[in-house]
């Protein structure tokens, strides 16, 4: 029984660490040439980061960390 709990705990830890490095849908590291910054910002509840919305030439939305954190 202890071995099973150890395996489950290891899987949970690995999944958590992987989630720190995986970008969410539409998230980018930096804006690409031609993207326009918008005034829209929001607090991503899963990472507690302030994200800014950028639009590409086709009007698709992209999300980039704004570098600031909102007060809790």
C-alpha positions, 0 to 999 in steps of 0.5 A: 500500500505504501508503494502505491501511495509513493508512486501516486505522489511521484506522478502528482509532483511530476505533473505539477512540475511539467505544468510550470513549463507548459504554456497555456492555449494562446500564450506566447513568450513575446509578441511577434512582429506585426502583433498589436497590444490591446488595453485588455489585461487579466489575472490568470488565476492558475498562475497569478500572472497578469496577462496582456492580450495581443492581436495578430494580423488575422485578429487572433488573440495571444496572451503574454505575461505583462511582467506585473502582478496584481495585488491579492 
